[in-house]
Amino acid sequence: MIALLAAGYYLFLRPKTITKNPEEVLNRTEAVDVIAKDGKFTPDSFKVELFDTLKLNISAVDRDYVFQVREYPRMDVNIPAGQTVVATIEFLGVGDYVFDCGEGCTGTITVVQERDTEGEEPN
């Protein structure tokens, strides 16, 4: 009898573990449209999770801009006026990174360890 109860619990009542494909959790790509105008970037802050790739589609409206991420030596993108250039940012560690145009316009990329899961159902 105890064996039947234990088997029933194991088959029907125990918490289920849902295994996600690692590619669904890691290495996601987030694309954001950014406008460079009047000496500033809009939006000027981005939040991504560790291991994600951020693709910024930067459109220079009124003049030429340079997009640079401090402490990220591989990032120095020229955006000619009237054009859109994709700046791909990957392999940043957890923390805050400042980006600028070299002439006063700045913003922040925040890399977090985990996504905010508030409101999501637990696995």
Backbone atoms as SQL, in Angstrom:
CREATE TABLE atoms (id INTEGER PRIMARY KEY, chain TEXT, resi INTEGER, resn TEXT, atom TEXT, x REAL, y REAL, z REAL);
INSERT INTO atoms VALUES
  (1, 'A', 1, 'MET', 'N', 0.816, -1.190, 0.000),
  (2, 'A', 1, 'MET', 'CA', 0.000, 0.000, 0.000),
  (3, 'A', 1, 'MET', 'C', 0.869, 1.269, 0.000),
  (4, 'A', 2, 'ILE', 'N', 1.875, 1.307, 0.848),
  (5, 'A', 2, 'ILE', 'CA', 2.781, 2.457, 0.915),
  (6, 'A', 2, 'ILE', 'C', 3.508, 2.625, -0.408),
  (7, 'A', 3, 'ALA', 'N', 3.897, 1.508, -1.002),
  (8, 'A', 3, 'ALA', 'CA', 4.586, 1.571, -2.289),
  (9, 'A', 3, 'ALA', 'C', 3.683, 2.181, -3.356),
  (10, 'A', 4, 'LEU', 'N', 2.387, 1.857, -3.332),
  (11, 'A', 4, 'LEU', 'CA', 1.445, 2.432, -4.307),
  (12, 'A', 4, 'LEU', 'C', 1.275, 3.931, -4.094),
  (13, 'A', 5, 'LEU', 'N', 1.194, 4.355, -2.832),
  (14, 'A', 5, 'LEU', 'CA', 1.080, 5.787, -2.542),
  (15, 'A', 5, 'LEU', 'C', 2.329, 6.536, -2.987),
  (16, 'A', 6, 'ALA', 'N', 3.491, 5.965, -2.721),
  (17, 'A', 6, 'ALA', 'CA', 4.748, 6.592, -3.119),
  (18, 'A', 6, 'ALA', 'C', 4.826, 6.687, -4.641),
  (19, 'A', 7, 'ALA', 'N', 4.445, 5.629, -5.336),
  (20, 'A', 7, 'ALA', 'CA', 4.470, 5.637, -6.795),
  (21, 'A', 7, 'ALA', 'C', 3.485, 6.669, -7.347),
  (22, 'A', 8, 'GLY', 'N', 2.305, 6.779, -6.734),
  (23, 'A', 8, 'GLY', 'CA', 1.323, 7.770, -7.173),
  (24, 'A', 8, 'GLY', 'C', 1.834, 9.188, -6.985),
  (25, 'A', 9, 'TYR', 'N', 2.446, 9.450, -5.857),
  (26, 'A', 9, 'TYR', 'CA', 3.022, 10.784, -5.617),
  (27, 'A', 9, 'TYR', 'C', 4.089, 11.082, -6.652),
  (28, 'A', 10, 'TYR', 'N', 4.976, 10.115, -6.878),
  (29, 'A', 10, 'TYR', 'CA', 6.073, 10.324, -7.806),
  (30, 'A', 10, 'TYR', 'C', 5.559, 10.620, -9.216),
  (31, 'A', 11, 'LEU', 'N', 4.541, 9.911, -9.633),
  (32, 'A', 11, 'LEU', 'CA', 4.038, 10.073, -10.990),
  (33, 'A', 11, 'LEU', 'C', 3.140, 11.289, -11.180),
  (34, 'A', 12, 'PHE', 'N', 2.350, 11.649, -10.152),
  (35, 'A', 12, 'PHE', 'CA', 1.317, 12.657, -10.369),
  (36, 'A', 12, 'PHE', 'C', 1.437, 13.932, -9.534),
  (37, 'A', 13, 'LEU', 'N', 2.005, 13.875, -8.357),
  (38, 'A', 13, 'LEU', 'CA', 1.962, 15.024, -7.466),
  (39, 'A', 13, 'LEU', 'C', 3.306, 15.724, -7.257),
  (40, 'A', 14, 'ARG', 'N', 4.415, 15.096, -7.587),
  (41, 'A', 14, 'ARG', 'CA', 5.714, 15.716, -7.337),
  (42, 'A', 14, 'ARG', 'C', 5.887, 16.932, -8.237),
  (43, 'A', 15, 'PRO', 'N', 6.672, 17.906, -7.795),
  (44, 'A', 15, 'PRO', 'CA', 6.925, 19.086, -8.633),
  (45, 'A', 15, 'PRO', 'C', 7.612, 18.677, -9.933),
  (46, 'A', 16, 'LYS', 'N', 7.180, 19.263, -11.008),
  (47, 'A', 16, 'LYS', 'CA', 7.751, 18.953, -12.309),
  (48, 'A', 16, 'LYS', 'C', 8.912, 19.919, -12.586),
  (49, 'A', 17, 'THR', 'N', 9.988, 19.399, -13.096),
  (50, 'A', 17, 'THR', 'CA', 11.124, 20.203, -13.500),
  (51, 'A', 17, 'THR', 'C', 11.039, 20.398, -14.998),
  (52, 'A', 18, 'ILE', 'N', 11.005, 21.636, -15.418),
  (53, 'A', 18, 'ILE', 'CA', 10.949, 21.942, -16.844),
  (54, 'A', 18, 'ILE', 'C', 12.352, 22.352, -17.265),
  (55, 'A', 19, 'THR', 'N', 12.915, 21.626, -18.177),
  (56, 'A', 19, 'THR', 'CA', 14.254, 21.917, -18.647),
  (57, 'A', 19, 'THR', 'C', 14.144, 22.759, -19.907),
  (58, 'A', 20, 'LYS', 'N', 14.802, 23.910, -19.875),
  (59, 'A', 20, 'LYS', 'CA', 14.801, 24.779, -21.042),
  (60, 'A', 20, 'LYS', 'C', 16.057, 24.522, -21.859),
  (61, 'A', 21, 'ASN', 'N', 15.933, 24.694, -23.133),
  (62, 'A', 21, 'ASN', 'CA', 17.064, 24.628, -24.025),
  (63, 'A', 21, 'ASN', 'C', 18.012, 25.767, -23.649),
  (64, 'A', 22, 'PRO', 'N', 19.317, 25.512, -23.480),
  (65, 'A', 22, 'PRO', 'CA', 20.246, 26.582, -23.108),
  (66, 'A', 22, 'PRO', 'C', 20.217, 27.765, -24.072),
  (67, 'A', 23, 'GLU', 'N', 19.936, 27.523, -25.348),
  (68, 'A', 23, 'GLU', 'CA', 19.889, 28.616, -26.315),
  (69, 'A', 23, 'GLU', 'C', 18.707, 29.557, -26.055),
  (70, 'A', 24, 'GLU', 'N', 17.653, 29.062, -25.352),
  (71, 'A', 24, 'GLU', 'CA', 16.521, 29.917, -25.009),
  (72, 'A', 24, 'GLU', 'C', 16.872, 30.856, -23.863),
  (73, 'A', 25, 'VAL', 'N', 17.884, 30.498, -23.086),
  (74, 'A', 25, 'VAL', 'CA', 18.240, 31.257, -21.896),
  (75, 'A', 25, 'VAL', 'C', 19.485, 32.096, -22.133),
  (76, 'A', 26, 'LEU', 'N', 20.457, 31.537, -22.825),
  (77, 'A', 26, 'LEU', 'CA', 21.724, 32.220, -23.066),
  (78, 'A', 26, 'LEU', 'C', 21.817, 32.675, -24.513),
  (79, 'A', 27, 'ASN', 'N', 22.698, 33.602, -24.742),
  (80, 'A', 27, 'ASN', 'CA', 23.047, 34.015, -26.102),
  (81, 'A', 27, 'ASN', 'C', 21.867, 34.546, -26.905),
  (82, 'A', 28, 'ARG', 'N', 20.998, 35.292, -26.257),
  (83, 'A', 28, 'ARG', 'CA', 19.894, 35.921, -26.982),
  (84, 'A', 28, 'ARG', 'C', 20.401, 37.205, -27.631),
  (85, 'A', 29, 'THR', 'N', 19.705, 37.650, -28.656),
  (86, 'A', 29, 'THR', 'CA', 20.041, 38.902, -29.323),
  (87, 'A', 29, 'THR', 'C', 18.888, 39.869, -29.143),
  (88, 'A', 30, 'GLU', 'N', 19.220, 41.062, -28.682),
  (89, 'A', 30, 'GLU', 'CA', 18.220, 42.108, -28.516),
  (90, 'A', 30, 'GLU', 'C', 18.574, 43.250, -29.458),
  (91, 'A', 31, 'ALA', 'N', 17.650, 43.598, -30.350),
  (92, 'A', 31, 'ALA', 'CA', 17.861, 44.690, -31.297),
  (93, 'A', 31, 'ALA', 'C', 17.073, 45.911, -30.841),
  (94, 'A', 32, 'VAL', 'N', 17.732, 47.080, -30.879),
  (95, 'A', 32, 'VAL', 'CA', 17.104, 48.327, -30.442),
  (96, 'A', 32, 'VAL', 'C', 17.395, 49.409, -31.475),
  (97, 'A', 33, 'ASP', 'N', 16.366, 50.161, -31.854),
  (98, 'A', 33, 'ASP', 'CA', 16.543, 51.309, -32.739),
  (99, 'A', 33, 'ASP', 'C', 16.927, 52.528, -31.904),
  (100, 'A', 34, 'VAL', 'N', 18.013, 53.195, -32.314),
  (101, 'A', 34, 'VAL', 'CA', 18.534, 54.351, -31.585),
  (102, 'A', 34, 'VAL', 'C', 18.633, 55.527, -32.549),
  (103, 'A', 35, 'ILE', 'N', 18.191, 56.688, -32.099),
  (104, 'A', 35, 'ILE', 'CA', 18.284, 57.912, -32.889),
  (105, 'A', 35, 'ILE', 'C', 19.386, 58.787, -32.308),
  (106, 'A', 36, 'ALA', 'N', 20.314, 59.221, -33.166),
  (107, 'A', 36, 'ALA', 'CA', 21.349, 60.180, -32.772),
  (108, 'A', 36, 'ALA', 'C', 20.947, 61.523, -33.378),
  (109, 'A', 37, 'LYS', 'N', 20.591, 62.465, -32.489),
  (110, 'A', 37, 'LYS', 'CA', 20.092, 63.758, -32.959),
  (111, 'A', 37, 'LYS', 'C', 20.332, 64.809, -31.881),
  (112, 'A', 38, 'ASP', 'N', 20.653, 66.005, -32.309),
  (113, 'A', 38, 'ASP', 'CA', 20.868, 67.129, -31.389),
  (114, 'A', 38, 'ASP', 'C', 21.898, 66.796, -30.307),
  (115, 'A', 39, 'GLY', 'N', 22.920, 66.032, -30.679),
  (116, 'A', 39, 'GLY', 'CA', 23.994, 65.733, -29.745),
  (117, 'A', 39, 'GLY', 'C', 23.641, 64.732, -28.664),
  (118, 'A', 40, 'LYS', 'N', 22.625, 63.889, -28.897),
  (119, 'A', 40, 'LYS', 'CA', 22.300, 62.867, -27.901),
  (120, 'A', 40, 'LYS', 'C', 21.735, 61.627, -28.584),
  (121, 'A', 41, 'PHE', 'N', 21.792, 60.517, -27.840),
  (122, 'A', 41, 'PHE', 'CA', 21.230, 59.257, -28.294),
  (123, 'A', 41, 'PHE', 'C', 19.893, 59.028, -27.599),
  (124, 'A', 42, 'THR', 'N', 18.899, 58.570, -28.357),
  (125, 'A', 42, 'THR', 'CA', 17.597, 58.243, -27.776),
  (126, 'A', 42, 'THR', 'C', 17.179, 56.870, -28.270),
  (127, 'A', 43, 'PRO', 'N', 16.965, 55.900, -27.383),
  (128, 'A', 43, 'PRO', 'CA', 17.146, 55.949, -25.937),
  (129, 'A', 43, 'PRO', 'C', 18.634, 55.985, -25.579),
  (130, 'A', 44, 'ASP', 'N', 18.903, 56.327, -24.342),
  (131, 'A', 44, 'ASP', 'CA', 20.303, 56.457, -23.921),
  (132, 'A', 44, 'ASP', 'C', 20.691, 55.486, -22.809),
  (133, 'A', 45, 'SER', 'N', 19.845, 54.493, -22.551),
  (134, 'A', 45, 'SER', 'CA', 20.219, 53.450, -21.590),
  (135, 'A', 45, 'SER', 'C', 19.619, 52.121, -22.033),
  (136, 'A', 46, 'PHE', 'N', 20.392, 51.065, -21.802),
  (137, 'A', 46, 'PHE', 'CA', 20.000, 49.721, -22.229),
  (138, 'A', 46, 'PHE', 'C', 20.351, 48.748, -21.124),
  (139, 'A', 47, 'LYS', 'N', 19.499, 47.742, -20.932),
  (140, 'A', 47, 'LYS', 'CA', 19.742, 46.711, -19.928),
  (141, 'A', 47, 'LYS', 'C', 19.671, 45.357, -20.618),
  (142, 'A', 48, 'VAL', 'N', 20.751, 44.590, -20.501),
  (143, 'A', 48, 'VAL', 'CA', 20.807, 43.259, -21.101),
  (144, 'A', 48, 'VAL', 'C', 21.345, 42.272, -20.078),
  (145, 'A', 49, 'GLU', 'N', 21.112, 41.009, -20.359),
  (146, 'A', 49, 'GLU', 'CA', 21.596, 39.958, -19.470),
  (147, 'A', 49, 'GLU', 'C', 22.966, 39.482, -19.952),
  (148, 'A', 50, 'LEU', 'N', 23.756, 39.025, -19.007),
  (149, 'A', 50, 'LEU', 'CA', 25.055, 38.447, -19.305),
  (150, 'A', 50, 'LEU', 'C', 24.892, 37.390, -20.398),
  (151, 'A', 51, 'PHE', 'N', 25.785, 37.359, -21.357),
  (152, 'A', 51, 'PHE', 'CA', 25.813, 36.447, -22.505),
  (153, 'A', 51, 'PHE', 'C', 24.882, 36.869, -23.637),
  (154, 'A', 52, 'ASP', 'N', 24.069, 37.896, -23.454),
  (155, 'A', 52, 'ASP', 'CA', 23.218, 38.372, -24.543),
  (156, 'A', 52, 'ASP', 'C', 24.022, 39.272, -25.478),
  (157, 'A', 53, 'THR', 'N', 23.532, 39.403, -26.703),
  (158, 'A', 53, 'THR', 'CA', 24.117, 40.302, -27.687),
  (159, 'A', 53, 'THR', 'C', 23.151, 41.465, -27.880),
  (160, 'A', 54, 'LEU', 'N', 23.701, 42.674, -27.902),
  (161, 'A', 54, 'LEU', 'CA', 22.904, 43.880, -28.109),
  (162, 'A', 54, 'LEU', 'C', 23.246, 44.440, -29.480),
  (163, 'A', 55, 'LYS', 'N', 22.230, 44.551, -30.335),
  (164, 'A', 55, 'LYS', 'CA', 22.423, 45.145, -31.661),
  (165, 'A', 55, 'LYS', 'C', 21.693, 46.476, -31.682),
  (166, 'A', 56, 'LEU', 'N', 22.464, 47.543, -31.773),
  (167, 'A', 56, 'LEU', 'CA', 21.888, 48.888, -31.815),
  (168, 'A', 56, 'LEU', 'C', 21.862, 49.363, -33.263),
  (169, 'A', 57, 'ASN', 'N', 20.667, 49.635, -33.770),
  (170, 'A', 57, 'ASN', 'CA', 20.490, 50.195, -35.108),
  (171, 'A', 57, 'ASN', 'C', 20.499, 51.708, -34.937),
  (172, 'A', 58, 'ILE', 'N', 21.670, 52.323, -35.102),
  (173, 'A', 58, 'ILE', 'CA', 21.844, 53.745, -34.786),
  (174, 'A', 58, 'ILE', 'C', 21.685, 54.576, -36.052),
  (175, 'A', 59, 'SER', 'N', 20.720, 55.494, -36.019),
  (176, 'A', 59, 'SER', 'CA', 20.463, 56.391, -37.146),
  (177, 'A', 59, 'SER', 'C', 20.913, 57.799, -36.786),
  (178, 'A', 60, 'ALA', 'N', 21.833, 58.339, -37.573),
  (179, 'A', 60, 'ALA', 'CA', 22.310, 59.704, -37.375),
  (180, 'A', 60, 'ALA', 'C', 21.417, 60.643, -38.187),
  (181, 'A', 61, 'VAL', 'N', 20.720, 61.526, -37.503),
  (182, 'A', 61, 'VAL', 'CA', 19.745, 62.383, -38.175),
  (183, 'A', 61, 'VAL', 'C', 20.356, 63.683, -38.686),
  (184, 'A', 62, 'ASP', 'N', 21.081, 64.388, -37.843),
  (185, 'A', 62, 'ASP', 'CA', 21.482, 65.756, -38.171),
  (186, 'A', 62, 'ASP', 'C', 22.960, 65.971, -38.460),
  (187, 'A', 63, 'ARG', 'N', 23.817, 65.010, -38.143),
  (188, 'A', 63, 'ARG', 'CA', 25.257, 65.157, -38.397),
  (189, 'A', 63, 'ARG', 'C', 25.915, 63.794, -38.254),
  (190, 'A', 64, 'ASP', 'N', 27.210, 63.725, -38.494),
  (191, 'A', 64, 'ASP', 'CA', 27.962, 62.494, -38.287),
  (192, 'A', 64, 'ASP', 'C', 28.169, 62.275, -36.790),
  (193, 'A', 65, 'TYR', 'N', 28.103, 61.014, -36.381),
  (194, 'A', 65, 'TYR', 'CA', 28.334, 60.640, -34.987),
  (195, 'A', 65, 'TYR', 'C', 29.341, 59.494, -34.936),
  (196, 'A', 66, 'VAL', 'N', 29.981, 59.372, -33.796),
  (197, 'A', 66, 'VAL', 'CA', 30.824, 58.221, -33.501),
  (198, 'A', 66, 'VAL', 'C', 30.238, 57.570, -32.259),
  (199, 'A', 67, 'PHE', 'N', 30.019, 56.269, -32.317),
  (200, 'A', 67, 'PHE', 'CA', 29.504, 55.541, -31.164),
  (201, 'A', 67, 'PHE', 'C', 30.658, 54.750, -30.567),
  (202, 'A', 68, 'GLN', 'N', 30.977, 55.051, -29.307),
  (203, 'A', 68, 'GLN', 'CA', 32.081, 54.385, -28.616),
  (204, 'A', 68, 'GLN', 'C', 31.596, 53.905, -27.256),
  (205, 'A', 69, 'VAL', 'N', 32.025, 52.697, -26.881),
  (206, 'A', 69, 'VAL', 'CA', 31.732, 52.180, -25.548),
  (207, 'A', 69, 'VAL', 'C', 33.047, 52.176, -24.784),
  (208, 'A', 70, 'ARG', 'N', 33.096, 52.950, -23.703),
  (209, 'A', 70, 'ARG', 'CA', 34.303, 52.996, -22.880),
  (210, 'A', 70, 'ARG', 'C', 34.576, 51.605, -22.307),
  (211, 'A', 71, 'GLU', 'N', 35.826, 51.262, -22.210),
  (212, 'A', 71, 'GLU', 'CA', 36.258, 49.961, -21.691),
  (213, 'A', 71, 'GLU', 'C', 35.811, 48.800, -22.583),
  (214, 'A', 72, 'TYR', 'N', 35.525, 49.092, -23.837),
  (215, 'A', 72, 'TYR', 'CA', 35.173, 48.065, -24.820),
  (216, 'A', 72, 'TYR', 'C', 35.926, 48.438, -26.096),
  (217, 'A', 73, 'PRO', 'N', 37.198, 48.039, -26.186),
  (218, 'A', 73, 'PRO', 'CA', 38.068, 48.542, -27.257),
  (219, 'A', 73, 'PRO', 'C', 37.639, 48.162, -28.665),
  (220, 'A', 74, 'ARG', 'N', 36.793, 47.183, -28.793),
  (221, 'A', 74, 'ARG', 'CA', 36.371, 46.754, -30.131),
  (222, 'A', 74, 'ARG', 'C', 35.236, 47.609, -30.680),
  (223, 'A', 75, 'MET', 'N', 34.821, 48.633, -29.951),
  (224, 'A', 75, 'MET', 'CA', 33.645, 49.399, -30.360),
  (225, 'A', 75, 'MET', 'C', 34.012, 50.842, -30.668),
  (226, 'A', 76, 'ASP', 'N', 34.032, 51.164, -31.945),
  (227, 'A', 76, 'ASP', 'CA', 34.288, 52.524, -32.416),
  (228, 'A', 76, 'ASP', 'C', 33.614, 52.619, -33.783),
  (229, 'A', 77, 'VAL', 'N', 32.322, 53.005, -33.781),
  (230, 'A', 77, 'VAL', 'CA', 31.499, 52.952, -34.989),
  (231, 'A', 77, 'VAL', 'C', 31.192, 54.364, -35.475),
  (232, 'A', 78, 'ASN', 'N', 31.479, 54.626, -36.738),
  (233, 'A', 78, 'ASN', 'CA', 31.148, 55.912, -37.365),
  (234, 'A', 78, 'ASN', 'C', 29.768, 55.803, -38.005),
  (235, 'A', 79, 'ILE', 'N', 28.922, 56.801, -37.730),
  (236, 'A', 79, 'ILE', 'CA', 27.586, 56.834, -38.311),
  (237, 'A', 79, 'ILE', 'C', 27.455, 58.141, -39.095),
  (238, 'A', 80, 'PRO', 'N', 27.526, 58.079, -40.419),
  (239, 'A', 80, 'PRO', 'CA', 27.376, 59.289, -41.230),
  (240, 'A', 80, 'PRO', 'C', 25.948, 59.833, -41.156),
  (241, 'A', 81, 'ALA', 'N', 25.824, 61.150, -41.253),
  (242, 'A', 81, 'ALA', 'CA', 24.512, 61.799, -41.224),
  (243, 'A', 81, 'ALA', 'C', 23.612, 61.193, -42.299),
  (244, 'A', 82, 'GLY', 'N', 22.368, 60.916, -41.901),
  (245, 'A', 82, 'GLY', 'CA', 21.387, 60.369, -42.827),
  (246, 'A', 82, 'GLY', 'C', 21.462, 58.863, -43.018),
  (247, 'A', 83, 'GLN', 'N', 22.358, 58.204, -42.281),
  (248, 'A', 83, 'GLN', 'CA', 22.497, 56.760, -42.432),
  (249, 'A', 83, 'GLN', 'C', 22.234, 56.032, -41.119),
  (250, 'A', 84, 'THR', 'N', 21.996, 54.730, -41.237),
  (251, 'A', 84, 'THR', 'CA', 21.819, 53.857, -40.074),
  (252, 'A', 84, 'THR', 'C', 22.916, 52.805, -40.103),
  (253, 'A', 85, 'VAL', 'N', 23.563, 52.635, -38.969),
  (254, 'A', 85, 'VAL', 'CA', 24.642, 51.654, -38.844),
  (255, 'A', 85, 'VAL', 'C', 24.316, 50.752, -37.652),
  (256, 'A', 86, 'VAL', 'N', 24.608, 49.463, -37.781),
  (257, 'A', 86, 'VAL', 'CA', 24.373, 48.515, -36.697),
  (258, 'A', 86, 'VAL', 'C', 25.653, 48.380, -35.869),
  (259, 'A', 87, 'ALA', 'N', 25.525, 48.638, -34.573),
  (260, 'A', 87, 'ALA', 'CA', 26.623, 48.439, -33.632),
  (261, 'A', 87, 'ALA', 'C', 26.301, 47.188, -32.819),
  (262, 'A', 88, 'THR', 'N', 27.107, 46.155, -32.965),
  (263, 'A', 88, 'THR', 'CA', 26.884, 44.900, -32.260),
  (264, 'A', 88, 'THR', 'C', 27.794, 44.838, -31.046),
  (265, 'A', 89, 'ILE', 'N', 27.178, 44.642, -29.878),
  (266, 'A', 89, 'ILE', 'CA', 27.920, 44.626, -28.621),
  (267, 'A', 89, 'ILE', 'C', 27.701, 43.265, -27.970),
  (268, 'A', 90, 'GLU', 'N', 28.796, 42.581, -27.696),
  (269, 'A', 90, 'GLU', 'CA', 28.709, 41.269, -27.054),
  (270, 'A', 90, 'GLU', 'C', 29.910, 41.065, -26.141),
  (271, 'A', 91, 'PHE', 'N', 29.814, 40.083, -25.296),
  (272, 'A', 91, 'PHE', 'CA', 30.891, 39.679, -24.395),
  (273, 'A', 91, 'PHE', 'C', 31.210, 40.710, -23.319),
  (274, 'A', 92, 'LEU', 'N', 30.235, 41.493, -22.898),
  (275, 'A', 92, 'LEU', 'CA', 30.446, 42.398, -21.770),
  (276, 'A', 92, 'LEU', 'C', 30.220, 41.630, -20.472),
  (277, 'A', 93, 'GLY', 'N', 31.011, 41.923, -19.465),
  (278, 'A', 93, 'GLY', 'CA', 30.799, 41.337, -18.154),
  (279, 'A', 93, 'GLY', 'C', 29.724, 42.102, -17.404),
  (280, 'A', 94, 'VAL', 'N', 29.309, 41.570, -16.265),
  (281, 'A', 94, 'VAL', 'CA', 28.281, 42.218, -15.448),
  (282, 'A', 94, 'VAL', 'C', 28.792, 43.582, -15.005),
  (283, 'A', 95, 'GLY', 'N', 27.941, 44.601, -15.140),
  (284, 'A', 95, 'GLY', 'CA', 28.315, 45.948, -14.717),
  (285, 'A', 95, 'GLY', 'C', 27.686, 46.999, -15.607),
  (286, 'A', 96, 'ASP', 'N', 28.105, 48.240, -15.381),
  (287, 'A', 96, 'ASP', 'CA', 27.628, 49.387, -16.163),
  (288, 'A', 96, 'ASP', 'C', 28.734, 49.865, -17.085),
  (289, 'A', 97, 'TYR', 'N', 28.373, 50.143, -18.331),
  (290, 'A', 97, 'TYR', 'CA', 29.319, 50.611, -19.326),
  (291, 'A', 97, 'TYR', 'C', 28.792, 51.913, -19.915),
  (292, 'A', 98, 'VAL', 'N', 29.637, 52.907, -19.985),
  (293, 'A', 98, 'VAL', 'CA', 29.251, 54.203, -20.533),
  (294, 'A', 98, 'VAL', 'C', 29.606, 54.219, -22.015),
  (295, 'A', 99, 'PHE', 'N', 28.663, 54.709, -22.815),
  (296, 'A', 99, 'PHE', 'CA', 28.962, 54.927, -24.230),
  (297, 'A', 99, 'PHE', 'C', 28.820, 56.409, -24.516),
  (298, 'A', 100, 'ASP', 'N', 29.491, 56.860, -25.575),
  (299, 'A', 100, 'ASP', 'CA', 29.429, 58.289, -25.919),
  (300, 'A', 100, 'ASP', 'C', 29.644, 58.481, -27.411),
  (301, 'A', 101, 'CYS', 'N', 29.490, 59.743, -27.819),
  (302, 'A', 101, 'CYS', 'CA', 29.704, 60.110, -29.215),
  (303, 'A', 101, 'CYS', 'C', 30.978, 60.921, -29.361),
  (304, 'A', 102, 'GLY', 'N', 31.714, 61.071, -28.281),
  (305, 'A', 102, 'GLY', 'CA', 32.956, 61.822, -28.311),
  (306, 'A', 102, 'GLY', 'C', 32.770, 63.319, -28.150),
  (307, 'A', 103, 'GLU', 'N', 31.531, 63.792, -28.112),
  (308, 'A', 103, 'GLU', 'CA', 31.275, 65.233, -28.017),
  (309, 'A', 103, 'GLU', 'C', 30.164, 65.543, -27.023),
  (310, 'A', 104, 'GLY', 'N', 30.164, 64.869, -25.893),
  (311, 'A', 104, 'GLY', 'CA', 29.203, 65.207, -24.847),
  (312, 'A', 104, 'GLY', 'C', 27.999, 64.314, -24.707),
  (313, 'A', 105, 'CYS', 'N', 27.585, 63.628, -25.763),
  (314, 'A', 105, 'CYS', 'CA', 26.411, 62.760, -25.609),
  (315, 'A', 105, 'CYS', 'C', 26.852, 61.423, -25.020),
  (316, 'A', 106, 'THR', 'N', 26.150, 61.009, -23.980),
  (317, 'A', 106, 'THR', 'CA', 26.515, 59.770, -23.299),
  (318, 'A', 106, 'THR', 'C', 25.278, 58.942, -22.989),
  (319, 'A', 107, 'GLY', 'N', 25.529, 57.710, -22.584),
  (320, 'A', 107, 'GLY', 'CA', 24.469, 56.805, -22.165),
  (321, 'A', 107, 'GLY', 'C', 25.087, 55.632, -21.436),
  (322, 'A', 108, 'THR', 'N', 24.238, 54.679, -21.029),
  (323, 'A', 108, 'THR', 'CA', 24.710, 53.552, -20.229),
  (324, 'A', 108, 'THR', 'C', 24.147, 52.233, -20.730),
  (325, 'A', 109, 'ILE', 'N', 25.011, 51.232, -20.755),
  (326, 'A', 109, 'ILE', 'CA', 24.606, 49.852, -20.990),
  (327, 'A', 109, 'ILE', 'C', 24.808, 49.125, -19.668),
  (328, 'A', 110, 'THR', 'N', 23.742, 48.530, -19.140),
  (329, 'A', 110, 'THR', 'CA', 23.820, 47.783, -17.886),
  (330, 'A', 110, 'THR', 'C', 23.689, 46.301, -18.211),
  (331, 'A', 111, 'VAL', 'N', 24.686, 45.529, -17.783),
  (332, 'A', 111, 'VAL', 'CA', 24.668, 44.075, -17.976),
  (333, 'A', 111, 'VAL', 'C', 24.398, 43.448, -16.616),
  (334, 'A', 112, 'VAL', 'N', 23.337, 42.637, -16.541),
  (335, 'A', 112, 'VAL', 'CA', 22.943, 42.000, -15.282),
  (336, 'A', 112, 'VAL', 'C', 23.173, 40.492, -15.376),
  (337, 'A', 113, 'GLN', 'N', 23.339, 39.877, -14.219),
  (338, 'A', 113, 'GLN', 'CA', 23.568, 38.428, -14.160),
  (339, 'A', 113, 'GLN', 'C', 22.341, 37.657, -14.621),
  (340, 'A', 114, 'GLU', 'N', 21.158, 38.058, -14.136),
  (341, 'A', 114, 'GLU', 'CA', 19.919, 37.367, -14.475),
  (342, 'A', 114, 'GLU', 'C', 18.853, 38.378, -14.827),
  (343, 'A', 115, 'ARG', 'N', 17.927, 37.965, -15.647),
  (344, 'A', 115, 'ARG', 'CA', 16.788, 38.823, -15.972),
  (345, 'A', 115, 'ARG', 'C', 15.890, 38.960, -14.762),
  (346, 'A', 116, 'ASP', 'N', 15.182, 40.049, -14.699),
  (347, 'A', 116, 'ASP', 'CA', 14.168, 40.260, -13.662),
  (348, 'A', 116, 'ASP', 'C', 13.012, 39.321, -13.971),
  (349, 'A', 117, 'THR', 'N', 12.741, 38.381, -13.066),
  (350, 'A', 117, 'THR', 'CA', 11.714, 37.379, -13.331),
  (351, 'A', 117, 'THR', 'C', 10.438, 37.667, -12.565),
  (352, 'A', 118, 'GLU', 'N', 10.309, 38.888, -12.043),
  (353, 'A', 118, 'GLU', 'CA', 9.101, 39.233, -11.286),
  (354, 'A', 118, 'GLU', 'C', 7.884, 39.078, -12.167),
  (355, 'A', 119, 'GLY', 'N', 6.898, 38.375, -11.665),
  (356, 'A', 119, 'GLY', 'CA', 5.661, 38.180, -12.403),
  (357, 'A', 119, 'GLY', 'C', 5.644, 36.923, -13.262),
  (358, 'A', 120, 'GLU', 'N', 6.811, 36.276, -13.396),
  (359, 'A', 120, 'GLU', 'CA', 6.859, 35.045, -14.173),
  (360, 'A', 120, 'GLU', 'C', 6.584, 33.857, -13.271),
  (361, 'A', 121, 'GLU', 'N', 6.030, 32.806, -13.855),
  (362, 'A', 121, 'GLU', 'CA', 5.762, 31.602, -13.079),
  (363, 'A', 121, 'GLU', 'C', 7.066, 30.859, -12.848),
  (364, 'A', 122, 'PRO', 'N', 7.254, 30.342, -11.636),
  (365, 'A', 122, 'PRO', 'CA', 8.486, 29.573, -11.380),
  (366, 'A', 122, 'PRO', 'C', 8.456, 28.251, -12.133),
  (367, 'A', 123, 'ASN', 'N', 9.654, 27.744, -12.433),
  (368, 'A', 123, 'ASN', 'CA', 9.751, 26.455, -13.124),
  (369, 'A', 123, 'ASN', 'C', 9.444, 25.321, -12.206);
